[in-house]
Amino acid sequence: MKHLLSIQELEAGQIEGLIQLAAELKAKRGKPNQARPLQDQVWGIMFSKSSTRTRISFEVGLRELGAAAMFLSSNQIQLGRGEPIKDTARVMGRMAHGAIIRNDSQADIQEFAKFSGIPTINALTEEEHPCQILADLLTIQEKLGTWEGKTVSFIGDGDCNVARSWMWAAARLGFQLIIAAPEQFQPPSEYREKLGVPNIAFTEDVKAAAAESHVLYTDVWVSMGREEEAAERLEILAPYQVNKALVDSAQAGAIVLHCLPAYREKEITEEVLELHADTIFQEAENRLHAQKAVLAELAKP
């Protein structure tokens, strides 16, 4: 594996290998004589979008694996003043050992990887959020033992970056995924056809989706960059709130996941979030372990 640009580009064995490695790194964390495969490296963290969990987990992970983290916001480098990303990539590729990028454009990250020649990680684009899904899968493994034979329901905006990464994870790993969303918040038909698998269902019936689910998953209804649509989105998505009644209708022992930040009483109620806080913040912690696994894998010759 040379880069982590999307779940779509990974094979099942690669995903499973990353989850296994993440679990091993988590179990060994804090113990003496830890491997530091990125020793003496410098990695650039280039973000044009705000971040809490992604930035913290990558900076901590890089340091624990032996590397220095160099944070570069878009208003601090020439990229923010119009320099082509391929030129920034050529510079970074001659000075740094890897790059972690969070921005709007999947195409930009693909171009950066092409021109930089260094390992490149997608830390969120409008198209995918692969690191989040790896952490989610690790959490499901820890809480439920496996994702095999389980049903995950993504509830809310079914055409956002996290939902799309979930679709590719289901396509690769074979578990049942239900996208429960209003029709206008579901991926277009051509995208569904591209997935090419029978184990992903699309429905507007959130109650029916919940009834089959071992995992109820939600995300913010108003993503960064869509603030002007907030009022309309909140009105249309209101019936898709993850609340106690919905959770109670799910399969026995079902867990609730949220990639955070959470907007209480919108996509999830305060009651449900607090009842499932241990799982949700275990999921947040697992960003660190999943991303360390990605970094360690990319460090292999």
N, C-alpha and C positions, 0 to 999 in steps of 0.2 A: 504494500500500500504506500503510494507516494504522497497522497493528499487525502484530506477528508473534506470533500466539497458537497456531498449529498448522500442521503441514504439510498437514493435511486442507483448510485454508482457502485454500491457495495453488494457483495454476494452474501448468501445466508451464512456461510462459514466464517466470513470476515466479521459479520455482526456478532455471531456467537463467540468468536475468539476475543473480540473486544470486551464483551460482557464478562467472560471468564477472567480475563486479565484485570479488569476493573475490580472484580470481587477479590482477587488475590492481592492487589495493591491496597485495597481497603483493609483487608485482614492484617496486612503487614505494617500499616501506617503507624509510625511512632516507635517501632521496634528498632533495635540497633542494627547497624550494617545494612542499611537500605541501599538498594541499587540506585545509582544516579546516572542514568543513560544519557542525560543531556548535560553532563558536567562541562563547565566552561563555555557553554553555548550562550548566545544572545538571541532572543526571539522578540520580534516586533508585534505588538498588539495594536492594531489599527481600527479604531471605532469611529464611525460617523453617527452612531445611535447611542443613546444613553443605556447604561447597564449597571446592574448590581451583582446578581449571581454570576453572570458570565465573566465579568472582569475579575471579581474576587477569586473565583474558582480557577481561572487560568493563571493568574499571578501567583497564587499559592502553589498550584500544581507545578508550574515551571520551576519555582524555587526549590520545591521538595525533590524534584528530579535533577537538580543541579544547575539549572539555567538561570540567567538573568532575564527579567522581563522589562521591556522598554515600551511604555504606553505612549501611543501617538494618536491624539484626537485629530479629527479632520481640520480643525481650525488652527492646528499647530504645525502643519506640514503643507507643502506646496500643492498637494493633491486637493486641498480645500480651496485653492485659488485657481484651479483649472488645469493643473498638470495632468496629462494623460496617465491613466493607471499603469499602462505598460512601461512608462518611463520610471515611475515610482518603483515598479517591480524590478526593473533592471538595476536600480540603485540598491534596493534592499537585498537583492540576490547576491550582490558583491560584498555586502557587509554583515548581514545577519544570517542566522542559521535556519530560521523558519518564520512564518507569519500567521497571525490569527486575525481574521478580518470580520467585521460586523458592519454591514451597510445595506442599502436598498437593493443592490443589483447582483443577482446570481451571475450574470454575464461578466461583471467586473471581477468577481473572484476567480472565475474560470480564466479570464485573461491574465490576471495577476499570476496565477499558478503557471500558466504557459510561459510567460516572459521572465519570471523571477528565477526559475530553476531550483527553488527551495520548497520544502514542505509547507503546504498552505492549508489552513483549517477554516472552514465556514463556521463562524460564531453566530450567525443569523443573517439571512437575506429575506427578501419578500417571497422567495420561492420555497426555502427549506430552513429547518433548524435541526440539523442532524445531531448535534451534541445533546440537545434536550431529550431526544428520543432514546439515545443510548442510556442516559441516566434513568429515564422512565422504565426501560426494559430491565435494568438492574434492580430497580425498586420492585417491579412485579415479580421478578425471580425471588427476591428476598421475602416478600410478603405472601406470595401464593405458591412459591416453589418452582413455577414454570409459567410460560405463556402458552404452551402447547395445550390445545383443547379449551382454551379460555376465550371469552368474548370481551373485547374492549369497545366501549361506545364513546366516540368523541362527540360532545354535545355543544352546539352553539354555532360559531362561524366555521363551517366545514370546508371552507376554501382558503383558510389562512396557511401560513408557512408550517406551523406545527401539525395541523391536520394533514397536510400533504406529506410531510415526513412520516407520519403514522401510516398513511396509505402505502408508502413504499416499504415500510417495515413489515406490514401485513403481507404485502405481495412477496417479499423475500422469505419470511419465516412461516407463513401459512396459517397463523391464528386468525380467528374471525374478528373483523372490524366492522363496526356500524358507524356511519356518519349520520348523526341525527341533527338536521338543520333545516331551516326554511329553504324552499327551492332556490331562491335568489342567493343563498349563502352556501350552495353546494358547488363543487367543481363542475366545469362545463363537460358536456358529453364526450368531447374529444379527449379530455384528460382522463376520464373514467375508462375510455377504450384503451388508452395507452397503458394503463395498469395491467390489463389483460389477465385478471385472475377472478375466480368466482367467490372468493372468501371475503370480499368487501361489499357491503350493502349500503344503500343510500335511502334514507327515509325522512319524512317530515314528522313521523309519529314518535315523539320522544319517549312517551310512556312505554310503547312496545319495545323500543330499543333498550330501555333501562331494564325491562323485565328479563331480558336475555343476558344481562351484563354481569361480568365478574369485576370489571374495572369501569368506573365512570370517570371520564376525563373532560375537563373544561379549560378554557383559556379566556383571556379578556375579549370582550366584544368590540372594543374600539382599539385597534392596534396603533402603534406609532405611525404617524403620517395620515391617519384617517379621522383625525379629530373633528373635521368639518362635517363628517357623516354621523357624529355621535348621537344626536337626537333621534334620527331615523333608525339607526342600528339598535339602540336601546328599546325602542318601541317594538320593532319587528321581532327581536330576539327574546323579549321578556318571557314568553312561554317556555323557553329553553333553559331556564334557571335550574341549577342543581340545588335542590332543597331537600328537606328531610323526607317529604312524601315520595319524591323521586328515588332517593336512596333506599328507602324502605321497600320499594317495589322491585329492587334489583335482586340478583341471586344472593343466597345466604353467604355471608362473609365477604361481600363485595367491598372493594376499596375505592376511595376517591382520590384522584390525582389532579393537581393543578400546577402548571409550570411557573406561575407567579410572574409579576405581581398580581394579587387578587383584589378585585374591587367588590367588597362585600355588599350584599343585597342587590347586586347586579347579576353577574354570571353564576355566583355562588352565594349562599346565605352565610351570615356570620355563624349561625348555629352549626351548619354542616362543616364549615372550614375548621372551626374549633374542635368539633368532634373527631375530625380526621387530621388534625394538625400534626400529630406525630408522623403519620405517613407522608403528608405533603412536605414537611420539612426534612424528612429522611430523603425524599425525592430531590429536594434542593441540595442537600449535602452530596448526594450521589453525582451531581454535576462535577464535583472535584474528582471523584474516583474514575468516572467514565472518561473525562478529559485527560487525566493522567495516563489512562490506558491508550488513548489515541496518540498522545505525545510519545509515549514509550514505543508504540508500534512504528511510528514515523521515524524514530531514531535508529531503527534497525538498518544495517547496511544493505 
